[in-house]
Amino acid sequence: MKIGVLALQGAVAEHIRSLKAAGAEALAVKRAQELDELQGLVIPGGESTTIGKLMRKYGFMDAIRSFSAQGKPVFGTCAGLIVLADAIEGQEEAHLRLMDMTVARNAFGRQRESFETDLPVKGIDETVRAVFIRAPLIKSVGPEVDVLSTYNGEIVTARQGTLLAASYHPELTDDYRLHAYFVDMVKEAAAAGSRA
């Protein structure tokens, strides 16, 4: 499985390390045409407005929408979750609008309110170590979206078909099980694609 990490901003090397630990071939993606050779894509954290601008500038918006439309999985963490969302609270315009959810930016406050916790995630046997840094929240989801975990009653991990979103940074820990969950999604999608 060849999985790319969008290398416009964020913890690209850390995601690549986690994906490799989960058994995938992983590489940094800097040009939209590189998506053609991938089976999955991670959109890392950073600043969602900046990522959105850079994606528009370098032709990633339509390229990632087309990638997702082919049934190839996309995983957004922190700002990457915001980029996937259909709607962003307090903003006129969303970015990719792939996932049927409304998100709130910086819902957990500023940098100094960052924290770590162990989260139970549906589909993963043991709790996952999650690092929340200026994290967004999923405020509401559509009927196709499966809530995988909550923190204090708020949605922080969700899946819609081949799309996976996490409010936190799983790549900043040595716990790569959420990445392994995504690698399994990519394997399933590739198998389904080869049967089609």
Buried (B, 14 or more C-beta within 10 A) or exposed (E): BBBBBBBBBBBBBBBBBBBBBBBBEBBBBEEBEBBEEBBBBBBBBBBBBEBBEBBEEBEBBEBBEEBBEEBBBBBBBBBBBBBBBBBBBEBEEBBBBBBBBBBBBBBBEEEEEBEBBEBBBEBBEEBBBBBBBBBBBBBEBEEEBEBBBBBEEBBBBBBBBBBBBBBBBBBBBEBBBBBBBBBBBBBEBBEEEEEE
